[in-house]
Amino acid sequence: MNTFNQFFFGIYPYICLSVFLFGSLVRFEREQYSWKSDSSQLIYRGQLRLGNILFHTGILAIFGGHLVGLLTPLWFWDLLGVSHSAKQMVAIVAGGVFGLITLAGLIILIRRRFQSDRLAANSTWRDKLVLIWILITLLLGLSTIFVSLGHTDGHEMVQLMKWAQHIVTFRGEAANYIADANILFKLHVFMGMTFFLIFPFTRMVHVWSGFASVAYLGRAWQVVRRR
């Protein structure tokens, strides 16, 4: 196993998680005024609701799927009688469906952000960066579907699960399990980890508020009057 693999998949994940957690805490403590989603509804409403619904529905399903799929122990799936091949096919289908839903919403949001002069003028480089970063990460994730269809035995999926579970349980040999993974999986994982690295410095910090308050899920829509 080479040094690059050990760093990016054995050490780098902890750097990203540390910045993600402590960076978010520092931002909350020092820049609470910036702790918001900076809604663009007042500036330009075009296709905002459609893009938001598609994007958030898809991305939440993908995030939940990654958590359950990667962090659920293998013995649990074996106990349920779910084979590695069957689990991989479920991941392919669900990931493909929700990935395309997310992509549709994301394209709408990117188009709004970049084509509206008023939105572009009121957007920071970080606003644009996070959208492009998610887009690249998503496209890499969708591209891994074609790799997975080439071998449906579930072996590579199992290796990625072992890598993720070794990372979260602080076992030093985690990088070994991803060393032979396809480059598309490695790039997808790298982009996903780096998203957590840049998270505290973007508008994405508002996600914490959603997790912190159960009432957030049932709150009323923000009402903005027409002219």
Secondary structure, DSSP 8 states (H G I E B T S, - for coil): --HHHHIIIIIHHHHHHHHHHHHHHHHHHH-GGG-S----TTT--TTHHHHHHHHHHHHHHHHHHHHHHHHS-HHHHHHHT--HHHHHHHHHHHHHHHHHHHHHHHHHHHHHHHH-HHHHHT--HHHHHHHHHHHHHHHHHHHHHHHHHT-TT-HHHHHHHHHHHHHHTT-TTGGGGGTTS-HHHHHHHHHHHHHHHHGGGSGGGHHHHHHH-GGGGG---------
